[in-house]
């Protein structure tokens, strides 16, 4: 295994980590790490025995992925944002600020949409029918009424 110059109380730190090491240190399941790799969110190297080895910087990338997922960012958006981060070092505080600014407007828009839905719910509580023409949640703008009278939502098996 390649050694790096940083030292811990136990000696030199390895330059790469096994998938099990990354899972233990990040709190993410091995299967999740494999999934992240299949989606292009993280990258590993392969040993001669075809075992995955991750650069130590992957720990911070996994942390960023988990934070982004917790805020509801789609994996495609996370992957796109991570493409702008360097692969050869852990993301810095400056890198994080850039990522968070990228996601801020998306989060603000979702907060506004959810607040609007919450506020519209108050008018629907107690109406007894979520398909009336005035229901902004089930039938915004009475789009179902344009198709004529009677039920219009069909569920196909």
Residue frames as a rotation matrix with the C-alpha (Angstrom) as fourth column:
UNK 1
0.578 0.816 0.000 0.00
0.816 -0.578 0.000 0.00
0.000 0.000 -1.000 0.00
UNK 2
-0.099 -0.582 0.807 1.25
0.503 -0.729 -0.464 3.52
0.859 0.360 0.365 -0.78
UNK 3
0.012 0.029 -1.000 2.14
0.975 -0.224 0.005 5.64
-0.223 -0.974 -0.031 2.21
UNK 4
0.530 0.147 0.835 1.61
0.386 -0.919 -0.084 9.37
0.755 0.367 -0.543 2.58
UNK 5
-0.468 -0.847 0.251 3.63
0.205 -0.380 -0.902 11.85
0.860 -0.371 0.352 4.63
UNK 6
0.112 0.573 0.812 0.86
-0.762 -0.475 0.440 12.60
0.638 -0.668 0.383 7.15
UNK 7
-0.727 -0.379 -0.572 1.21
0.060 0.795 -0.603 10.71
0.684 -0.473 -0.556 10.36
UNK 8
0.519 0.823 0.231 -1.21
-0.332 -0.055 0.942 9.59
0.787 -0.566 0.245 13.02
UNK 9
0.326 -0.368 0.871 -0.39
-0.931 0.036 0.364 8.40
-0.165 -0.929 -0.331 16.52
UNK 10
0.628 -0.003 0.778 -0.11
-0.081 0.994 0.068 4.90
-0.774 -0.106 0.625 15.02
UNK 11
-0.384 -0.832 0.400 2.20
0.430 0.222 0.875 5.79
-0.817 0.508 0.272 12.15
UNK 12
-0.929 -0.041 -0.367 1.80
-0.282 -0.561 0.778 6.79
-0.237 0.827 0.510 8.48
UNK 13
0.044 0.996 0.082 -1.71
-0.381 0.093 -0.920 6.96
-0.924 0.009 0.383 7.09
UNK 14
-0.374 -0.128 0.919 -2.47
0.679 0.637 0.365 4.86
-0.631 0.761 -0.151 4.03
UNK 15
-0.921 -0.011 -0.389 -3.02
-0.234 -0.784 0.576 6.84
-0.311 0.621 0.719 0.82
UNK 16
-0.442 0.803 -0.400 -6.09
-0.530 0.126 0.839 4.77
0.724 0.582 0.370 -0.01
UNK 17
-0.512 0.409 0.755 -8.89
-0.721 0.273 -0.637 3.12
-0.467 -0.871 0.155 1.95
UNK 18
-0.952 0.294 0.083 -10.74
0.302 0.864 0.403 -0.13
0.047 0.409 -0.911 1.39
UNK 19
-0.365 0.901 0.233 -14.47
-0.111 -0.290 0.950 -0.02
0.924 0.321 0.206 0.77
UNK 20
0.288 0.441 -0.850 -14.98
0.755 0.442 0.485 -1.38
0.589 -0.781 -0.205 4.29
UNK 21
-0.560 -0.566 -0.605 -12.83
0.809 -0.532 -0.251 1.39
-0.180 -0.630 0.756 5.77
UNK 22
-0.913 0.262 0.312 -14.79
-0.090 -0.877 0.472 4.04
0.397 0.403 0.825 3.88
UNK 23
0.005 0.971 -0.240 -18.08
0.181 0.235 0.955 2.48
0.983 -0.048 -0.175 4.98
UNK 24
0.130 -0.004 -0.991 -17.03
0.964 0.233 0.126 2.42
0.230 -0.973 0.034 8.65
UNK 25
-0.705 -0.546 -0.452 -15.60
0.652 -0.750 -0.112 5.93
-0.278 -0.373 0.885 8.64
UNK 26
-0.912 0.374 0.166 -18.46
-0.209 -0.774 0.598 7.53
0.353 0.511 0.784 6.68
UNK 27
-0.621 0.723 0.305 -21.36
-0.239 0.196 -0.951 5.61
-0.747 -0.663 0.051 8.22
UNK 28
0.167 0.619 -0.767 -22.54
-0.962 -0.069 -0.265 4.59
-0.217 0.782 0.584 4.74
UNK 29
0.579 0.134 0.804 -23.19
-0.146 0.987 -0.060 0.98
-0.802 -0.083 0.592 3.75
UNK 30
-0.541 -0.805 0.243 -20.80
0.017 0.278 0.960 -0.75
-0.841 0.524 -0.137 1.36
UNK 31
-0.200 0.548 0.812 -23.69
0.929 0.370 -0.020 -1.27
-0.311 0.751 -0.583 -1.06
UNK 32
0.805 0.477 -0.353 -24.38
0.387 -0.873 -0.296 2.48
-0.449 0.102 -0.888 -0.98
UNK 33
0.067 -0.867 -0.493 -20.74
-0.362 -0.482 0.798 3.21
-0.930 0.125 -0.347 -1.83
UNK 34
-0.662 -0.245 0.708 -20.96
0.471 0.599 0.648 0.81
-0.583 0.762 -0.281 -4.76
UNK 35
0.335 0.873 0.353 -24.19
0.905 -0.195 -0.378 2.56
-0.262 0.446 -0.856 -5.85
UNK 36
0.674 -0.147 -0.724 -22.54
-0.062 -0.988 0.143 6.00
-0.736 -0.051 -0.675 -5.60
UNK 37
-0.425 -0.904 -0.039 -19.68
-0.187 0.046 0.981 4.72
-0.886 0.424 -0.189 -7.71
UNK 38
-0.444 0.318 0.838 -22.05
0.805 0.551 0.218 3.29
-0.392 0.771 -0.501 -10.33
UNK 39
0.657 0.750 0.080 -23.72
0.730 -0.606 -0.316 6.71
-0.188 0.266 -0.946 -10.56
UNK 40
0.140 -0.713 0.688 -20.41
0.693 -0.425 -0.582 8.52
0.707 0.558 0.435 -11.00
UNK 41
0.895 0.246 0.372 -20.50
-0.069 -0.748 0.660 10.29
0.441 -0.617 -0.652 -7.63
UNK 42
0.496 -0.796 0.348 -17.28
-0.618 -0.042 0.785 8.75
-0.611 -0.604 -0.512 -6.34
UNK 43
0.613 -0.384 -0.691 -14.38
-0.540 0.434 -0.721 6.90
0.577 0.815 0.059 -7.94
UNK 44
0.715 -0.451 0.534 -12.17
-0.288 0.507 0.813 4.04
-0.637 -0.735 0.233 -6.83
UNK 45
-0.105 -0.801 -0.589 -8.95
-0.984 0.170 -0.056 2.52
0.145 0.573 -0.806 -7.97
UNK 46
0.924 0.362 -0.119 -8.53
-0.348 0.929 0.127 -1.23
0.156 -0.076 0.985 -8.39
UNK 47
0.131 -0.883 0.451 -5.73
-0.726 0.225 0.650 -3.34
-0.676 -0.412 -0.611 -6.95
UNK 48
-0.649 -0.435 -0.624 -4.12
-0.743 0.538 0.398 -6.17
0.163 0.722 -0.673 -8.85
UNK 49
-0.936 0.349 0.042 -6.60
0.313 0.881 -0.354 -8.43
-0.161 -0.319 -0.934 -7.04
UNK 50
-0.531 0.730 0.430 -9.47
0.312 -0.303 0.900 -6.23
0.788 0.612 -0.067 -8.35
UNK 51
-0.031 0.491 -0.871 -10.30
0.995 -0.067 -0.073 -4.82
-0.094 -0.869 -0.486 -4.91
UNK 52
0.577 0.307 0.757 -11.60
0.429 -0.902 0.039 -1.29
0.695 0.302 -0.652 -4.67
UNK 53
-0.271 -0.613 -0.743 -9.38
0.941 -0.331 -0.070 1.32
-0.202 -0.718 0.666 -3.08
UNK 54
0.686 0.590 0.426 -10.60
0.635 -0.771 0.047 4.84
0.356 0.238 -0.904 -2.48
UNK 55
-0.422 -0.775 0.471 -8.50
0.361 -0.620 -0.697 7.96
0.831 -0.124 0.541 -2.05
UNK 56
-0.653 0.126 -0.747 -8.87
0.746 -0.066 -0.663 9.46
-0.133 -0.990 -0.051 1.43
UNK 57
-0.947 0.272 -0.170 -10.61
-0.292 -0.951 0.103 12.50
-0.134 0.148 0.980 -0.12
UNK 58
-0.570 0.776 -0.270 -13.63
0.111 0.398 0.910 10.30
0.814 0.489 -0.313 -0.81
UNK 59
-0.497 0.383 -0.779 -14.68
0.868 0.227 -0.442 10.63
0.008 -0.896 -0.445 2.84
UNK 60
-0.683 0.235 -0.692 -15.45
0.027 -0.938 -0.345 14.32
-0.730 -0.254 0.634 2.40
UNK 61
-0.826 0.402 -0.395 -17.18
-0.480 -0.133 0.867 13.66
0.296 0.906 0.303 -0.95
UNK 62
-0.524 0.652 -0.548 -19.43
0.571 0.746 0.342 11.08
0.632 -0.134 -0.763 0.73
UNK 63
-0.537 0.307 -0.786 -20.24
0.675 -0.403 -0.618 13.60
-0.507 -0.862 0.009 3.47
UNK 64
-0.798 0.225 -0.559 -21.21
-0.423 -0.870 0.254 16.17
-0.429 0.439 0.789 0.82
UNK 65
-0.740 0.541 -0.400 -23.39
-0.127 0.471 0.873 13.59
0.661 0.696 -0.280 -0.97
UNK 66
-0.467 0.573 -0.674 -25.21
0.847 0.509 -0.155 12.72
0.254 -0.643 -0.722 2.26
UNK 67
-0.613 0.227 -0.757 -25.80
0.282 -0.832 -0.477 16.39
-0.738 -0.506 0.446 3.12
UNK 68
-0.827 0.284 -0.486 -27.10
-0.559 -0.509 0.654 17.11
-0.061 0.813 0.580 -0.39
UNK 69
-0.647 0.616 -0.450 -29.40
0.253 0.730 0.635 14.08
0.719 0.297 -0.628 -0.30
UNK 70
-0.536 0.426 -0.729 -30.74
0.820 0.059 -0.569 15.15
-0.199 -0.903 -0.381 3.08
UNK 71
-0.591 0.300 -0.749 -31.74
-0.144 -0.953 -0.267 18.50
-0.794 -0.050 0.606 1.60
UNK 72
0.379 0.859 0.344 -33.51
0.147 0.312 -0.939 16.74
-0.914 0.406 -0.008 -1.27
UNK 73
0.017 -0.440 -0.898 -31.01
-0.889 -0.418 0.188 17.38
-0.458 0.795 -0.398 -4.07
UNK 74
0.936 0.353 0.002 -31.41
-0.299 0.794 -0.529 14.75
-0.189 0.494 0.849 -6.78
UNK 75
0.407 -0.818 0.407 -28.47
0.390 0.558 0.732 12.44
-0.826 -0.139 0.546 -7.48
UNK 76
0.375 -0.245 0.894 -28.12
0.907 -0.099 -0.408 13.90
0.189 0.964 0.185 -10.98
UNK 77
0.828 -0.030 0.559 -27.72
-0.055 -0.998 0.028 17.37
0.558 -0.053 -0.828 -9.48
UNK 78
0.773 -0.591 0.232 -25.22
-0.242 0.062 0.968 16.07
-0.586 -0.805 -0.095 -6.95
UNK 79
0.337 -0.657 0.674 -23.18
0.777 0.599 0.195 14.36
-0.532 0.458 0.712 -9.67
UNK 80
0.549 -0.080 0.832 -23.19
0.635 -0.608 -0.477 17.50
0.544 0.790 -0.283 -11.80
UNK 81
0.897 -0.204 0.393 -21.99
-0.378 -0.815 0.439 19.62
0.231 -0.542 -0.808 -8.88
UNK 82
0.654 -0.667 0.357 -19.30
-0.029 0.450 0.893 17.12
-0.756 -0.594 0.275 -7.87
UNK 83
0.609 -0.418 0.674 -17.89
0.793 0.309 -0.525 17.16
0.011 0.854 0.520 -11.40
UNK 84
0.666 -0.318 0.675 -16.55
-0.018 -0.912 -0.411 20.63
0.746 0.261 -0.613 -10.60
UNK 85
0.817 -0.391 0.424 -14.61
-0.497 -0.104 0.862 19.43
-0.293 -0.914 -0.279 -7.57
UNK 86
-0.036 -0.911 -0.411 -11.00
-0.942 0.168 -0.290 18.28
0.333 0.377 -0.864 -7.78
UNK 87
0.811 0.281 -0.513 -10.41
-0.190 0.956 0.223 14.53
0.554 -0.083 0.829 -7.60
UNK 88
0.092 -0.928 -0.361 -6.88
0.328 0.370 -0.869 14.82
0.940 -0.038 0.339 -6.22
UNK 89
-0.927 -0.366 0.081 -7.70
0.052 -0.341 -0.939 16.43
0.371 -0.866 0.335 -2.87
UNK 90
-0.376 0.831 -0.409 -10.56
0.896 0.214 -0.389 16.72
-0.235 -0.513 -0.826 -0.39
UNK 91
0.192 0.514 0.836 -13.06
0.610 -0.730 0.309 19.50
0.769 0.451 -0.454 -1.14
UNK 92
-0.832 -0.533 -0.151 -12.18
0.478 -0.553 -0.682 22.67
0.281 -0.640 0.715 0.76
UNK 93
-0.305 0.702 -0.643 -14.41
0.581 -0.397 -0.710 25.11
-0.754 -0.591 -0.287 2.62
UNK 94
-0.522 0.062 -0.851 -14.30
-0.536 -0.800 0.270 27.29
-0.664 0.597 0.450 -0.50
UNK 95
-0.934 0.199 -0.297 -15.42
-0.124 0.600 0.791 24.33
0.336 0.775 -0.535 -2.63
UNK 96
-0.573 0.750 -0.331 -18.30
0.811 0.460 -0.361 23.74
-0.119 -0.475 -0.872 -0.21
UNK 97
-0.346 0.437 -0.830 -19.38
0.060 -0.873 -0.485 27.40
-0.936 -0.218 0.276 -0.38
UNK 98
-0.741 0.042 -0.670 -19.53
-0.654 -0.271 0.707 27.17
-0.152 0.962 0.228 -4.16
UNK 99
-0.848 0.452 -0.278 -21.60
0.316 0.850 0.421 23.97
0.427 0.270 -0.863 -3.98
UNK 100
-0.457 0.710 -0.536 -23.99
0.761 0.000 -0.649 25.36
-0.460 -0.704 -0.540 -1.41
UNK 101
-0.479 0.267 -0.836 -24.54
-0.357 -0.929 -0.092 28.50
-0.802 0.255 0.541 -3.50
UNK 102
-0.897 0.133 -0.422 -25.34
-0.362 0.329 0.872 26.29
0.255 0.935 -0.247 -6.48
UNK 103
-0.632 0.647 -0.426 -28.01
0.623 0.751 0.218 24.49
0.461 -0.128 -0.878 -4.49
UNK 104
-0.823 0.281 -0.494 -29.34
0.282 -0.553 -0.784 27.49
-0.493 -0.785 0.375 -2.54
UNK 105
-0.650 0.616 -0.446 -31.66
-0.747 -0.625 0.226 28.82
-0.140 0.480 0.866 -5.29
UNK 106
-0.486 0.469 -0.737 -33.06
-0.177 0.774 0.609 25.32
0.856 0.426 -0.293 -5.90
UNK 107
-0.657 0.218 -0.722 -33.74
0.725 0.445 -0.526 24.89
0.206 -0.869 -0.451 -2.19
UNK 108
-0.839 0.350 -0.416 -35.30
-0.108 -0.857 -0.503 28.36
-0.533 -0.377 0.757 -1.93
UNK 109
-0.572 0.647 -0.505 -37.64
-0.731 -0.122 0.672 27.56
0.373 0.753 0.542 -4.85
UNK 110
-0.447 0.400 -0.800 -38.67
0.273 0.913 0.304 24.28
0.852 -0.082 -0.517 -3.23
UNK 111
-0.803 0.147 -0.578 -39.27
0.557 -0.161 -0.815 26.00
-0.213 -0.976 0.047 0.10
UNK 112
-0.755 0.553 -0.353 -41.53
-0.574 -0.817 -0.051 28.56
-0.317 0.164 0.934 -1.63
UNK 113
-0.438 0.600 -0.670 -43.43
-0.505 0.452 0.735 25.79
0.744 0.660 0.105 -3.44
UNK 114
-0.527 0.218 -0.821 -43.90
0.600 0.780 -0.178 23.76
0.602 -0.587 -0.542 -0.26
UNK 115
-0.875 0.233 -0.425 -44.98
0.203 -0.620 -0.758 26.84
-0.440 -0.749 0.495 1.67
UNK 116
-0.630 0.662 -0.406 -47.55
-0.773 -0.489 0.403 27.58
0.068 0.568 0.820 -1.04
UNK 117
-0.382 0.477 -0.792 -48.85
-0.052 0.844 0.533 24.00
0.923 0.245 -0.297 -0.93
UNK 118
-0.734 0.070 -0.676 -49.08
0.666 0.268 -0.696 24.15
0.133 -0.961 -0.244 2.85
UNK 119
-0.841 0.413 -0.350 -51.02
-0.221 -0.853 -0.473 27.40
-0.494 -0.320 0.808 2.69
UNK 120
-0.491 0.681 -0.544 -53.39
-0.746 -0.007 0.665 26.01
0.449 0.733 0.512 0.04
UNK 121
-0.709 0.196 -0.678 -54.09
0.315 0.947 -0.056 22.95
0.631 -0.253 -0.733 2.17
UNK 122
-0.905 0.357 -0.231 -55.91
0.109 -0.331 -0.937 25.08
-0.412 -0.873 0.260 4.72
UNK 123
-0.432 0.769 -0.471 -58.62
-0.861 -0.507 -0.037 25.86
-0.268 0.390 0.881 2.16
UNK 124
-0.296 0.289 -0.910 -59.07
-0.568 0.713 0.411 22.20
0.768 0.639 -0.047 1.24
UNK 125
-0.982 -0.061 -0.179 -59.37
0.100 0.633 -0.768 20.75
0.160 -0.772 -0.615 4.71
UNK 126
-0.581 0.814 -0.023 -62.98
0.052 0.008 -0.999 19.82
-0.812 -0.581 -0.047 5.29
UNK 127
-0.374 0.499 -0.782 -64.16
-0.903 -0.389 0.184 20.12
-0.212 0.775 0.596 1.68
UNK 128
0.170 0.480 0.861 -64.60
-0.389 0.835 -0.389 16.33
-0.906 -0.268 0.328 1.63
UNK 129
0.778 0.100 0.621 -63.66
0.485 0.532 -0.694 16.03
-0.400 0.841 0.366 -2.04
UNK 130
-0.019 -0.885 -0.464 -60.25
0.050 -0.465 0.884 16.72
-0.999 -0.007 0.053 -3.47
UNK 131
-0.626 -0.204 0.752 -61.54
0.731 0.181 0.658 16.87
-0.271 0.962 0.036 -7.03
UNK 132
0.510 0.821 -0.255 -63.84
0.682 -0.567 -0.462 19.89
-0.524 0.062 -0.850 -6.85
UNK 133
0.527 -0.289 0.800 -63.07
0.694 -0.397 -0.601 22.67
0.491 0.871 -0.008 -9.29
UNK 134
0.812 -0.191 0.552 -61.83
-0.356 -0.911 0.209 24.96
0.463 -0.366 -0.807 -6.52
UNK 135
0.867 -0.491 0.088 -59.21
0.202 0.508 0.838 22.53
-0.456 -0.708 0.539 -5.19
UNK 136
0.679 -0.659 -0.323 -55.76
-0.731 -0.574 -0.369 24.01
0.058 0.487 -0.872 -5.88
UNK 137
-0.168 -0.791 0.588 -54.01
-0.754 0.487 0.441 20.81
-0.636 -0.369 -0.678 -4.82
UNK 138
-0.231 0.150 0.961 -55.83
0.264 0.961 -0.087 18.09
-0.936 0.234 -0.261 -6.73
UNK 139
0.198 0.426 0.883 -57.24
0.968 0.056 -0.244 20.08
-0.153 0.903 -0.401 -9.63
UNK 140
-0.333 -0.366 -0.869 -55.33
0.353 -0.903 0.245 23.34
-0.874 -0.225 0.430 -10.06
UNK 141
-0.748 0.065 -0.661 -56.99
-0.511 -0.692 0.510 25.68
-0.424 0.719 0.551 -12.55
UNK 142
0.226 0.904 0.363 -59.86
-0.437 0.427 -0.792 23.15
-0.871 0.020 0.491 -12.98
UNK 143
-0.534 -0.514 -0.671 -57.89
-0.827 0.153 0.541 21.28
-0.176 0.844 -0.507 -15.65
UNK 144
-0.904 0.240 0.355 -60.03
0.226 0.971 -0.081 18.20
-0.364 0.007 -0.931 -15.07
UNK 145
-0.030 0.965 -0.261 -63.21
0.132 -0.255 -0.958 20.16
-0.991 -0.063 -0.119 -15.76
UNK 146
-0.239 -0.141 -0.961 -62.04
-0.833 -0.479 0.277 20.82
-0.500 0.866 -0.003 -19.32
UNK 147
-0.967 -0.167 -0.191 -62.55
-0.242 0.836 0.493 17.12
0.078 0.523 -0.849 -20.10
UNK 148
-0.242 0.956 -0.164 -66.24
-0.290 0.090 0.953 17.28
0.926 0.278 0.255 -19.15
UNK 149
0.245 0.458 0.854 -68.39
-0.947 -0.073 0.311 16.20
0.205 -0.886 0.416 -16.26
UNK 150
0.965 0.213 -0.152 -67.71
-0.166 0.947 0.274 13.06
0.202 -0.239 0.950 -14.21
UNK 151
0.601 -0.774 0.200 -64.60
-0.038 0.222 0.974 11.30
-0.798 -0.593 0.104 -13.03
UNK 152
0.883 -0.321 -0.343 -61.53
-0.422 -0.222 -0.879 11.81
0.206 0.921 -0.331 -15.21
UNK 153
-0.099 -0.961 0.260 -58.68
-0.995 0.091 -0.040 10.28
0.015 -0.262 -0.965 -13.27
UNK 154
0.872 0.354 -0.338 -58.21
-0.388 0.921 -0.037 6.66
0.298 0.163 0.941 -14.24
UNK 155
0.052 -0.852 0.521 -55.75
-0.859 0.227 0.458 4.32
-0.509 -0.472 -0.720 -12.60
UNK 156
0.603 0.075 -0.794 -54.38
-0.615 0.678 -0.403 1.63
0.508 0.732 0.455 -14.86
UNK 157
0.720 -0.349 0.599 -52.93
-0.320 0.599 0.734 -1.57
-0.615 -0.721 0.320 -13.45
